[in-house]
Amino acid sequence: MAHLNIYLSREREKWLRENLDDIARNENRSLSYIVEEALVKFVQALGKHVPQTKRKDHRTRATT
């Protein structure tokens, strides 16, 4: 599994973590999935090519 160390500012860390956790819970996804998707959208918005438009669902048990 690949890791990406990211520094969050003190001013935004708590707020950002709470909001990302809420999104992950509501979407039934992991926090890492939510962060990866946000980064992909950011890179796409800058006009960069993204090799695969949709990430595969690697969850062992997908819920409905």
C-alpha positions in Angstrom: 0.0 0.0 0.0 1.4 3.4 -1.0 1.6 6.2 1.6 1.7 9.9 1.2 2.7 12.0 4.1 0.8 15.3 4.1 1.2 18.2 6.5 -2.0 19.9 7.6 -1.9 23.3 9.1 -2.9 23.7 12.8 -5.6 26.2 11.7 -7.3 23.7 9.4 -6.4 20.2 10.8 -9.4 19.8 13.2 -12.0 21.3 10.8 -10.7 19.4 7.8 -10.5 16.0 9.7 -14.0 16.4 11.0 -15.5 17.2 7.6 -13.5 14.5 5.8 -14.6 11.9 8.4 -18.2 13.0 8.0 -18.0 12.6 4.2 -16.3 9.2 4.5 -19.0 8.0 6.9 -21.9 9.3 4.7 -20.3 7.8 1.5 -19.5 4.5 3.3 -15.8 4.9 2.2 -12.5 5.1 4.0 -10.8 8.4 4.8 -8.0 7.5 2.4 -10.4 7.0 -0.4 -12.1 10.4 0.2 -8.7 12.1 0.3 -7.4 10.4 -2.9 -10.6 11.3 -4.8 -10.2 15.0 -3.7 -6.6 15.0 -4.8 -7.5 13.6 -8.2 -10.2 16.2 -8.7 -7.7 18.9 -7.8 -5.2 17.7 -10.3 -7.9 17.4 -13.0 -9.0 20.9 -12.3 -5.5 22.1 -13.0 -5.8 20.5 -16.5 -3.6 17.5 -15.9 -4.2 14.1 -17.3 -5.4 11.4 -14.9 -4.6 7.9 -16.3 -7.7 6.2 -14.8 -10.9 8.1 -14.3 -12.4 5.8 -11.7 -10.8 4.0 -8.8 -11.6 0.3 -8.4 -13.5 -0.6 -5.2 -11.0 -2.7 -3.2 -13.3 -3.1 -0.2 -13.6 -6.7 0.9 -17.3 -6.3 1.5 -19.2 -3.6 -0.3 -22.5 -2.6 1.4 -25.6 -1.5 -0.3 
